[in-house]
Amino acid sequence: MPRYSDERRQAVVTKLLPPHNLSPQVIAEQEGISLGTVYKWRKEARAEGRCLPDALGKGTDGWSSKDKFNAVLETASMNAQETAEYCRRRGIYPEQLERWRHDCEQAASLSHSERQREADEAKQQRKRIKALEKELARKNEALAETAALLALRKKARAIWGDEDA
């Protein structure tokens, strides 16, 4: 297994970030490094607290909620000029960063109300499922009874002959 220098590792990880925004597959092909190694280095950089979106080249759609939260944390103590520079480096707009900050601030109350709403929906779904299962069982019983009656009718015709003919 080849060993890579820290400088090369940092250079590869830098290519994952704006302005390059290269995908791990492209970097692996360009650098002659296995794709697994590139993913490993990206994972290690994330563990160090660096913000590396999953789907680079797709704008902020590739940013997970964790990446967005990390961006908010990284810029919390920055002034407007530093924030603008950070946004340029990351390929995002300051308005997006502000919206993410607002979302993070509202997350606690939203998550509680959302969990309550989901619990209520789940309860309603369980009731509906129970009612549908009960109706299905009733219809299965009716179908079984009808099938038994038809079978008896056929046997009776076979034994006593066809009276309708």
Number of C-alpha atoms within 10 A of each C-alpha: 3 5 5 9 9 9 9 11 15 13 11 21 22 16 16 23 20 17 13 13 20 19 16 24 14 13 19 18 11 10 11 9 16 14 15 12 13 21 15 12 16 24 15 13 16 15 10 9 13 17 21 26 24 17 17 20 18 11 13 18 11 14 18 15 12 12 19 21 17 17 22 18 13 15 17 11 10 12 9 11 9 12 18 17 12 18 19 14 13 19 18 15 14 16 10 13 19 12 12 17 19 12 14 16 11 11 13 11 10 13 11 11 12 13 12 12 12 12 12 12 12 12 12 12 12 12 12 12 12 12 12 12 12 12 12 12 12 12 12 12 12 12 12 12 12 12 12 12 12 12 12 12 12 13 12 12 13 10 9 8 11 10 6 5 4
